[in-house]
Amino acid sequence: LDSNSHSSVANLNHRSIMSCHSIVRIGPLNSDDGCYATLLRSSITNYFSSSSSNEGDDTKNDLHRLAISNRYFDASVAFAGLNQSTDDIITASENAVEDGIILVFDSSLSASQDMCFDSLNTLHDNAEKSTDLGDLLRLCVGVSFGPSPLADGTKASEEEYSRRVLWCLDRGYEYVEADMSLVGMESGHNDRDKEGFARIIEAISSCMWSSHVMKKRTAAATTSVTAANIGSGNTQSQPNEKANADTTASAVPTSDSEREKAAVANLMEGVDQDIESKNKAEEIKKQELAFHELERVIADAKNIRESSQNDSISDEERRKLAGDTALRMMDLFDKLGFGDDEEDSDETEASSLPEGVE
């Protein structure tokens, strides 16, 4: 086979593995040229399409699908309308999992009734009734073409911002204000704390989608470590040829029973390595899911803090929200093992105290 044939086979195998698609509901969608949800969807797909280096990527120029690829996993994401049937997007032989929703509205205070923030109440309720909405990604995006209309520093804008954030917190959304001008969509992608369109791209890229397929660790890493050891003159682990030959000769099985034991040992060694590799992959997946949830908790805490500073929520509401957020964060710390070191430290200190001292 030539190189093109090898590439075609690889792409075919990749598509067969990625037969599961994560569905993200986005809306409201309509045929109007000024539809903000349609604009956001096309901007997202164009961004990922232009970022893809895979020439065989069949999601390019597709307004409904995204091919997510990072250093850890690949995933396939398909956009669908809030009440749209997935039969219009994927084939009968493919599987789909509801993983998220993106609600889009006109962020300006003078927005029409069917495009303003308050219109999201009905949209969210109807979407929940008609589909089993996923919760891996929930974004509420206010679209503007320039700086946010709520960034003028007035009391009314601060109160409206807080009202929107609280609505999102109650329903599990992250609130994002996105400048969809050309300048706005191109800025902020290299910032550590991303905002606007850059934050939307980051959230989609880092989400551990149900369709994800973990990437196998290539031999390149092992080869690079070996090359580094040789280059640094670290050859202590290499025995001399005579000793190696003696060890090899003594290790050769001389009877049928020994050969059988050696074969079983080699087989079990491979099985143990497979189990260890699988367990490690599962642990990585759990940690990445926990870090993703931690990111959402931190965003919620930031929204609560801003609402508190704006005096848009009562002390009772603030304490309740802050308490719930703290409990979620402590639970995540336990899952990530951050509390183990502290417990070990406490036990060590207790054991080092003189007898009778507590």
VENGI-V546955 format. One record per helix or strand. SS is the DSSP state (helix for helix, strand for strand). FROM is the first residue (numbers start at 0). TO is the last residue. If there is no record, write none. Layout:
BEGIN
ss:SS from:FROM to:TO
ss:SS from:FROM to:TO
END
This chain:
BEGIN
ss:helix from:2 to:16
ss:strand from:19 to:26
ss:helix from:35 to:50
ss:strand from:64 to:68
ss:strand from:72 to:79
ss:helix from:85 to:87
ss:strand from:94 to:105
ss:helix from:116 to:129
ss:strand from:136 to:143
ss:helix from:154 to:170
ss:strand from:173 to:178
ss:helix from:181 to:185
ss:helix from:195 to:205
ss:strand from:212 to:213
ss:helix from:218 to:230
ss:helix from:240 to:250
ss:helix from:255 to:308
ss:helix from:314 to:335
ss:helix from:339 to:351
END
